[in-house]
């Protein structure tokens, strides 16, 4: 089952980035997913399947898109 990524999620990958950081922010969604290193701000595009394979855990989940403008 595919992992549900949201813009703004902070993920921890299995391998350390050369700058020393393990944590990345999801900045683009699609067939390829864009992530930005929180250590050096480098941006990388990975295939969704490759990111799912490298993912260790979610550090922080972004707010899921909700019903904006709907009052109770």
N, C-alpha and C positions, 0 to 999 in steps of 0.2 A: 504494500500500500504506500503511495507517495506521501512524503512529508509535506505538511501544509506550512509553507513559508509566507511571511507577511513582510511588507516594507517596514524597516525599522527594527526587525528582530536582531538581537545580538546572539551570535552563535560561537561556540568554541569548537575548533577543528582538532583533529588527532595529532597533526604535526605542527611544530612551531614554525612561524614565518622567520625568514632571516633576520628581521629586526628584533626578534625576541618575543613577539606577541602571539597568543593563541586565539585572540578574540577578533571577530569580524562583524560588521553591520551589513545587513541585506539592503542594497540600494536600488536594485532593478530586478523585476520579475518577468518571466517569460520562459521560452524553451531553454534559454541560457539565463543564469542568475548572476547578477552583479553583486559583488561583496567588496567592502572597503575595510582594510586593516585598521584597527583602532590604535596601533602603535605608530605606524609611519604614514597612514592615510593612503596607501597604495590601493588602486582599484584593480580587480581581477574579474573576468567573466569565466564562469564554469558552467558546463552542462548540468542540468538539474540532477541527473543520475550520478554524476561525479561528486557534486556537493553532498548529496545524500550519503554517498559512500565515505566521504571524509569527515562528516559531521560526528562530533562526540556528544554534544549536548547543547541545549538552549540556555544561555545565561539570562536573557530577558526576552520575553515575548512582547511584541508590539500590540497595541489595542486593535482588536479585530474591527473591520469596518462595520458600523452599525447603521441604524436608521437615523440619519441626520435630518433634523427638522420635524420630526414626528413628536408631538406632545401627547402625554398620557391623559 
